[in-house]
Amino acid sequence: MLPRDLPTPMPRFGRDPEFSGGNEVTLLSGGDELFPAMRRAIGAAVHEVWLATYIFFHDESARALADSLRAAARRGVRVRVVVDGFGSKVSMPALQGWFDESSGVALAVFRPLDRWTAYFQPGQLRRLHQKLLVVDDEHAFVGGINIMDDRIDIHHGRTAEPRLDFAVGLRGPIVAPVAQTARAMWTRAAFGQEWREELAALARSAEPVANARALLQQLRILPRPAAEPPQVLAPVRVAFVVRDNLRQRRAIERSYIAALQRARERIDIVCPYFYPGKAFRRTLRGAARRGVHVRLLLQGKLDYRIAGLAAQVLYDELLAHGVRIFEYTPAFLHAKVALADDQWATVGSSNIDPISLLLNLEANVIVSDAAFTVALAAAFEQAILVSREVTAPPVRAGWMAALRRSLVAWTAQWVLRLAGLSGRY
C-alpha cells in the first residue's frame, strides 16, 4: 500500500522559500539530545512514523532507536524507514535483521548497492542525504545528524569527543512539507526496488490512470507549508527547503546566497565539506567588502583528506577579502548550519560543495526568529572558542598552490560529469 499524499501544489522552479508562522522550533545538539527526543516522539506515536536518513548504523544508539520503531509497529503504528544504499551499506545486514517482516517496520533502500553491477547504474552518485523523522504529522526532526553514535566514526572508529552536529525539532504547519518529503523518499525507494511489480499492478487495476497520478503525487517533494492554524504555538517563522533533481535543483544554494546578500552585520557558517561555486564565493567576498563580519568554521580534524584540501585551496582567496576562517579541532565536524544577522538561520543536511548543492537529495530548515538565532549563535561561539583561527593559507603561492587548486577543480568537474552534469561549477 502506497503512503498517502498531501494535496499541496508544487512550487515553481526557483521560487523563494515559503515561510509559515505558528511553529515551534527546538535546537538539538548532537545525537545526545536528538535521539532521546526522537524516541519520546516515536514512543507516543499513534498513527504513522516516517524516517529517512543517509546512515543508519548498527551501534547501540542506532539499536535503541530501532527498538523504539519496532515497539511502535507492534502497537499498530505504521512505520516506514528509508536509508541510503551507499551511506548505510556497511550496516545493511543489521538493518535487514532489525526490520524484517516480523518487525512490522517497512524498510526501503534508496539506490541499493546489493550487487557489483549496481555501481554502474545511472544516478548512483545522487544519494539520499536527508535526515528526517516525522511522527503523526505533528512532530518532525530535520538536521545533519545520522542515526549513529556521536562518538563513533565509520572510518576512524571510536573517538574521545562527540562530533559537532545539530538538528531541530519542529511542530506546527512546517511539519506538513517535511512529512510529504519523507513519504516521497520512502515511496521513491520502494518503487525503485519493485518498479516492475508496481507498474504491473497499476496496469491491472480498475483505474490505472487515476492510480498512476496518485503514485506520481506520492513521489513528489513539496517543500511548501500547510495553512497556518490558530496561533497556539510559539509564532516562529520557518521554511523547509530541499534540493532534488527535479524542480528544486538549486533551491538550497539560492537560499544561502539570498540571505548572504541581505546580511549587513554578520555571517557565520559551519560546514565540514566546503567548496562553494563561483557565485557563492563572490557573495561571501562581497559581504566582507561591505563590512559584514564573515566567519567560517571548517574541519580541523579531517575525516577525508580530499575534502580538507578542497576547502584549503580557497583559504588564500577568502582571507585576502577579509573572511575569517576557523578550524574545529576537538573532534570531527559534521554540522551544516549558518547565521545571517539576527533573524536568519539554517540547519540541515546540505554541505556547501558540489556533491550537496548539485547531486544529493538534501533538506534544510530556515528559521526567521531572533530567539532561535541567539541560541544557535551561542553554540557557534562556544565552538569558536575551542577552534584555531587560520591566519595564512597552508600553501600561499607558487606551483604547489596552483597544482592543489587545479587538482581540486578537476576532481569536482570530473565528479559532476560522471553524474551527468555539464558546465562549470
Protein Blocks (a to p, Z undefined) as FASTA:
>chain_A
ZZddddddcddehiacdddehiacdddehjklmmmmmmmmmmmpmkbccdddfbdcfbfk
lmmmmmmmmmmmmnopacdddddfklmmmmmmmmmmmmgmknopacddehiafbfklmmp
ghklmccfbdcddehhlaccddjbdcddfkbcfklopafbdcdddddddedjklmmmmmm
mmmmmmmmmmmmmmmmmmmmmmmpmblmlmmmmmmmmmpccfbdcdddddfbccddcddd
dddfklmmmmmmmmmmmmmmmpmkbccdddfbdcddfklmmmmmmmmmnopacdddddfb
dfblklmmmmmmmmmmmmmnopacdddfkbccfbdcddehjlbccddjbdcdfklmmmmc
cdddddddfklmmmmmmmmmmmmmmpccdfbdfblgdjklmmmmmmmmmmmmmmmmmnop
acjZZ
